[in-house]
Structure formats: C-alpha cells, structure tokens
Amino acid sequence: MSSPPSAFPSFADITRSFAPGWFAAVMGSGVLALTTHSLSGRWPFLSPVAYGLHVFNVFLFAVLAVPWLLRWLRFREAAMNTLRHPVQASFYPTFAIAMLVIAAQFLAIGANATLALAFWWGGAVLVFVFSFAVLFHMFRGEHVGLEHVTPAKFIPAVGLVVIPVAGGPLLELQEGAVRELALLLNLLGLGAGIMMYLGLLGLTLQRKLLAKPAVGMLTPTAWIHLAPLGVIPVSLLNVLDQLPFEVPHAPFLFLSLMLWGFGVWWLVMASLLTLAARRAGQMPFALSWWGFTFPLGAFVAASLRLSPLTGIVAVDTVGVFCWLLLAAIWSVTLTHTLRGVVSGAIFHPHP
C-alpha cells in the first residue's frame, strides 16, 4: 500500500521526484547576496548580511546538489522523463546557472578566485550542455503546444547570458589560450542568449494574448521576463570591458537603458498579473515562487550598475526599491519553503 500524501517521504522518494527547479532558490539567494553586497558600499551594515547570504547560499547549493546528482545516478529514467517534459525541462539549466551565480559570489564577496573560476568553468560548460539538451528534445518532438509556452522557456537563454556576469571580470585572471577560450564562451553565450530571448519573447507574448493565462504554480513565471532584461545589460558591459579592441560604450549604455525601461514596464505588468491571480485565489505556494526572486534580483543588479554609469538618479531609486521588494519576497518564499521542507509537503510531486 502506498504512503498517504501527508506522510514525510523517504530520501529515495525525494531523490526520485526531485524537481530541477529547486536551484531557482540558489539563483535567487545568490542574486540577493550580490545586490546586498553592492549596496553595502553605501550602507556598511549590509556587509555582514551579504556575507551571511553568501555562506548560506553555498551551503544550500551543496545540500541540493546531493539529490540532484543522485537522481541522475539512481533514477536516470525519471531524470530523463523530466528532460523530455514540455515545461519541467526548461528548469534543468537552473543547476548550471546556480553555479555561475556562486562563481560571481566568490569573486565579489568570498574573495576566492580559485573557487570562482572552478564554479564558472563548470557552470558555463553545463549551461551549453543543457541549452542544447533541453531545446534538442523540444525541436525534435511534437509534445510542446502553445499551452506549454511560458517565460520559463527563457531559462536556457538566461543561462547563456549569465555566463559573462562573472565570466567577464574573471578574464583578467586568465592568460593565453585559456583566456581566449573563456572570452569565446562569453561571446557565444551572450550572442546565443540574446537571440534566443528575442525569439522567445514574441512567442510568450503570443501565448499571453491567444491562450488562457498561466496561473497557479505558473504565476511566478511572468516575472522571468525580468531576468534577461536585467542580465543582458550587465553581461554586455562586462564583455565590452574585456574585448581586445576599442568599442564606444555610449551606444551600448543607451541600449541597456532601453532594456531597463522595458524591464520597468514589465515589472508593473508582472505585479498586476500576480495581484490579480492572488485576489482570484489562483496562486497557492509552490516551489515556483522562487521564480520571483532571481529575475527581480537581476533587474536590481542592472539598475545598480547603470545608475552610476549614466548619472540618472531615478535608475538607482528604482533599483533600491526593487531590492527592498526582493528582500521581502525572498524572506516570505524562504519561510514557506522551510515549512514545506519540515512538513514534507514540498517534496510531494504535484499532479
């Protein structure tokens, strides 16, 4: 007889049904640590908070990596079924993106270049692996319909554009052929990710107009639009700083501000959609709530990066407001997640 749904699952059951989306928690916690560290320059009391978040997130990644890796070793068929799923597959790159975020943490907060490089190289390679694996199954199959198209489809593209966030600054620590290869990975990731985002943007807007709205566990996916809009400006500027030839920065700053402007518009739209779903009782807590955090944090990072470069104070004001919102959402989501872990409810697969 199978265990009742309320029973705490065994470690084997947790491993078998372990959702790849768990690493969105590492992505969200990491970007909160990084943006808090950025703000500690003006508010020094935030420095120990940023370091505490950094340590917490490294520990969280290590804990989550155990069932994630064991699932591939012990329950490979279950892992492959997830890879073939029209919605869940898009969350597989979060493991690699989490590695890239931790690389940025070790570079900015942990002051450990060796670990930063190790996490960056591992994450960059895996981002490419999962971007090909996830999209190959989608391109080859006929299992994806318009109803499956949500901004979660951006995640492989987001992973690619995240590569230069730490990868750009880390180029200064590498030499010769290794540096050339690292620069190539940064350029390939940025180019491929931007072009995929542009294509998927039209597709997701088509779904929003022509198909039923994504509510329930999919409500937070509306916020994923903010991830590429926030990451692309940061990565673009990081790559420009490392190119072996001179490039005027002003046009790219203007382009980054255009993306940031769309981000502000989409922030309002995502907030309205979320509030509407909540009022309608269509937003129960689920692991997908972590989808609120990294996109919002990426937008905060872009705001804090662009403000001093452009001299536009309003950009900084928006960034600080969004950081406060990020801290609040992260705290609420973490609290709900811990309750779900203690009760075991969060490990039960959803129908």
C-alpha positions in Angstrom: 0.0 0.0 0.0 1.4 3.4 -0.9 2.1 6.0 1.7 -0.6 8.6 2.3 0.1 12.0 0.7 0.7 13.6 4.2 3.5 11.2 5.1 7.0 12.5 5.1 8.7 10.9 2.1 11.8 8.8 2.3 15.1 10.2 0.9 14.8 7.8 -2.0 11.3 9.2 -2.8 12.7 12.8 -2.5 15.5 11.9 -4.9 13.3 10.1 -7.4 10.9 13.1 -7.7 13.5 15.9 -7.1 12.5 18.9 -9.1 15.2 20.7 -11.1 13.5 24.0 -10.2 15.0 23.7 -6.7 18.1 25.6 -7.9 16.0 28.7 -8.6 16.3 29.1 -4.8 20.1 29.2 -5.1 19.8 31.7 -8.0 17.5 33.9 -6.0 19.5 33.7 -2.8 22.7 34.4 -4.7 21.5 37.5 -6.5 20.2 38.8 -3.2 23.7 38.3 -1.7 25.3 40.1 -4.7 23.0 43.1 -4.8 23.2 43.4 -1.0 27.0 43.4 -1.3 26.7 46.2 -4.0 24.6 48.3 -1.6 27.0 47.7 1.3 29.3 50.3 -0.2 26.8 53.0 0.8 25.3 51.2 3.8 28.2 49.3 5.5 25.8 47.5 7.9 24.8 45.4 4.9 28.3 43.9 4.5 27.9 41.1 7.1 24.3 40.4 5.8 25.7 39.9 2.3 28.5 37.6 3.6 25.9 35.6 5.6 23.8 35.2 2.5 26.8 34.1 0.5 27.7 31.4 3.1 24.1 30.3 3.3 23.8 30.0 -0.5 26.9 28.0 -0.9 25.6 25.6 1.8 22.2 25.5 0.1 23.8 24.6 -3.3 25.8 21.8 -1.7 22.7 20.3 0.0 20.6 20.5 -3.1 23.3 19.1 -5.3 23.2 15.7 -3.5 19.6 14.6 -4.5 20.0 16.3 -7.9 23.1 14.2 -8.7 21.8 11.1 -7.2 18.7 11.3 -9.3 20.8 11.0 -12.4 22.7 8.1 -10.9 19.9 6.1 -9.3 16.8 7.2 -11.1 18.1 8.1 -14.6 14.8 7.3 -16.3 12.9 9.7 -14.0 15.5 12.4 -14.7 15.3 11.8 -18.5 11.5 12.0 -18.3 11.8 15.4 -16.8 14.2 16.4 -19.6 11.6 15.4 -22.1 8.7 17.2 -20.3 7.4 20.2 -22.2 7.5 22.5 -19.1 9.8 20.9 -16.5 12.7 20.5 -18.8 13.2 24.3 -19.0 14.2 24.3 -15.3 17.2 21.9 -15.8 19.6 24.7 -16.6 19.0 26.3 -13.2 21.7 23.9 -11.8 24.3 25.4 -14.1 23.0 29.0 -13.6 23.3 28.5 -9.9 27.0 27.6 -10.4 27.5 30.8 -12.4 25.8 32.8 -9.7 28.0 31.2 -7.0 31.1 32.0 -9.1 30.0 35.7 -9.0 29.6 35.4 -5.3 33.1 34.0 -4.7 34.5 36.7 -6.9 32.7 39.7 -5.3 32.0 38.5 -1.7 34.1 35.4 -1.0 37.3 36.8 -2.4 38.3 33.3 -3.7 39.4 33.5 -7.3 40.2 29.8 -7.5 36.7 28.7 -6.5 35.2 31.4 -8.7 37.0 30.1 -11.7 36.0 26.5 -10.8 32.3 27.3 -10.5 32.4 29.5 -13.6 34.0 26.9 -15.9 31.8 24.1 -14.6 28.7 26.3 -14.9 29.5 27.7 -18.3 30.0 24.2 -19.8 26.9 22.8 -18.2 24.8 25.8 -19.4 25.7 25.0 -23.0 25.1 21.3 -22.4 21.6 21.9 -21.0 20.7 24.5 -23.5 21.4 22.0 -26.3 19.8 19.0 -24.5 16.6 20.8 -23.5 16.0 22.5 -26.8 17.0 19.5 -28.9 14.2 17.4 -27.3 11.8 20.3 -27.9 12.8 20.8 -31.5 12.8 17.1 -32.3 9.5 16.2 -30.6 5.9 17.2 -31.1 5.0 17.3 -27.4 5.1 21.1 -26.9 2.0 23.1 -27.5 1.1 26.7 -27.1 -0.3 26.0 -23.7 3.2 24.9 -22.6 4.8 28.2 -23.6 5.6 30.4 -20.6 8.5 32.7 -19.8 10.1 29.6 -18.2 11.2 28.9 -21.8 13.6 31.8 -21.3 15.7 29.8 -18.7 18.1 28.2 -21.2 18.6 31.7 -22.8 19.0 33.3 -19.4 21.7 30.8 -18.5 23.7 31.7 -21.6 23.6 35.4 -21.0 24.5 34.9 -17.3 27.9 33.5 -18.4 29.6 36.9 -18.7 28.3 38.2 -15.3 31.3 36.6 -13.6 33.0 35.4 -16.8 33.8 39.0 -17.9 35.7 40.0 -14.8 37.3 36.6 -14.5 39.0 37.1 -17.9 41.5 39.3 -16.1 42.7 36.3 -14.1 43.4 34.1 -17.1 46.0 34.2 -19.8 46.9 32.8 -23.2 44.8 30.1 -24.8 42.7 29.6 -21.7 41.7 33.3 -21.7 40.9 33.1 -25.4 38.6 30.1 -24.8 37.0 31.9 -21.9 36.4 35.0 -24.0 34.9 32.8 -26.7 32.5 31.2 -24.2 31.4 34.7 -23.0 30.8 35.9 -26.5 29.0 32.7 -27.6 26.8 32.7 -24.5 25.9 36.4 -24.9 25.1 36.2 -28.6 23.1 33.0 -28.4 21.2 34.0 -25.3 20.2 37.4 -26.7 19.0 36.0 -30.0 17.0 33.2 -28.2 15.4 35.7 -25.9 14.3 37.9 -28.8 12.6 34.9 -30.5 11.1 33.5 -27.3 9.8 37.0 -26.3 7.4 37.1 -29.3 6.3 33.5 -28.7 5.5 34.1 -25.0 3.6 37.3 -25.8 1.6 35.4 -28.4 0.7 32.8 -25.7 -0.4 35.6 -23.3 -2.7 37.1 -25.9 -4.1 34.0 -27.5 -4.2 31.3 -24.8 -5.5 31.0 -21.3 -3.4 32.8 -18.7 -0.7 31.0 -16.7 -1.9 30.9 -13.1 -1.5 28.7 -10.1 2.1 27.4 -9.9 2.9 29.1 -13.2 2.0 32.6 -11.9 5.6 33.5 -10.9 6.8 32.7 -14.5 5.6 36.1 -15.6 8.5 37.6 -13.7 11.1 35.6 -15.6 10.9 38.3 -18.3 12.9 40.5 -15.9 15.9 38.0 -15.9 17.2 38.6 -19.4 16.3 42.3 -19.2 18.4 42.6 -16.2 21.3 40.2 -17.0 21.9 41.3 -20.6 23.0 44.9 -19.8 25.3 43.7 -17.0 26.8 40.9 -19.2 27.1 43.2 -22.3 29.0 45.8 -20.3 31.3 43.1 -18.8 32.2 41.8 -22.2 32.8 45.3 -23.7 35.4 45.9 -20.9 37.4 42.8 -21.9 37.4 43.0 -25.7 40.8 43.2 -27.4 39.7 46.3 -29.4 38.2 49.6 -28.5 34.4 49.9 -28.6 32.5 53.1 -27.7 30.4 52.4 -24.6 27.8 55.1 -25.0 25.6 53.3 -27.7 25.6 50.2 -25.5 24.7 52.2 -22.4 21.7 53.6 -24.3 20.7 50.2 -25.5 21.0 48.9 -21.9 18.7 51.8 -20.7 16.1 50.7 -23.4 16.1 47.2 -22.0 16.0 48.6 -18.5 12.9 50.7 -19.5 11.1 47.7 -20.8 12.1 46.0 -17.5 10.3 48.7 -15.5 7.2 48.4 -17.7 7.2 44.6 -17.3 7.8 44.9 -13.6 4.5 46.7 -13.3 2.7 44.3 -15.6 4.0 41.2 -13.7 3.0 42.8 -10.4 -0.6 43.4 -11.8 -0.8 39.9 -13.1 0.4 38.5 -9.7 -2.0 40.6 -7.7 -4.9 39.6 -9.9 -4.0 35.9 -9.6 -3.7 36.3 -5.8 -7.1 38.0 -5.5 -8.7 35.2 -7.5 -7.2 32.6 -5.3 -5.0 31.3 -8.1 -1.6 31.5 -6.5 -1.0 28.7 -3.9 2.5 28.4 -2.6 4.8 26.2 -4.6 8.5 25.8 -5.3 7.9 28.0 -8.4 7.7 31.0 -6.0 11.4 31.1 -6.2 10.8 32.3 -9.8 10.0 35.7 -8.4 13.5 36.2 -6.9 16.3 35.8 -9.5 14.5 37.9 -12.2 13.8 40.7 -9.8 17.4 40.5 -8.4 18.8 40.6 -11.9 16.8 43.8 -12.6 18.2 45.2 -9.3 21.7 44.4 -10.4 21.2 46.1 -13.8 19.8 49.2 -12.1 22.7 49.5 -9.6 25.2 49.0 -12.5 23.6 51.5 -14.9 22.9 54.3 -12.4 26.5 55.5 -11.8 27.4 54.9 -15.5 24.5 57.1 -16.8 24.2 59.6 -14.0 20.4 59.0 -13.8 19.4 59.0 -10.2 15.9 57.6 -10.9 17.5 54.4 -12.1 19.2 54.0 -8.7 15.9 54.8 -6.9 14.1 52.1 -8.8 16.9 49.7 -8.1 16.8 50.3 -4.3 13.0 50.0 -4.2 13.2 46.7 -6.1 16.0 45.4 -3.8 13.6 46.1 -0.8 10.9 44.2 -2.7 13.3 41.4 -3.4 14.3 41.1 0.2 10.7 40.9 1.3 9.7 38.3 -1.4 12.8 36.2 -0.6 12.0 36.2 3.1 8.4 35.1 2.5 9.4 32.5 0.0 12.1 31.1 2.2 9.7 30.9 5.2 7.1 29.0 3.2 9.8 26.7 1.7 11.2 25.8 5.2 7.7 25.0 6.4 7.2 22.8 3.3 10.5 21.0 4.0 9.7 20.4 7.7 6.3 19.0 6.9 7.5 17.1 3.8 4.7 18.6 1.7 7.0 20.4 -0.7 8.6 17.0 -1.8 5.3 15.5 -2.9 5.1 15.7 -6.7 2.2 17.8 -8.0 -0.4 16.3 -10.3 
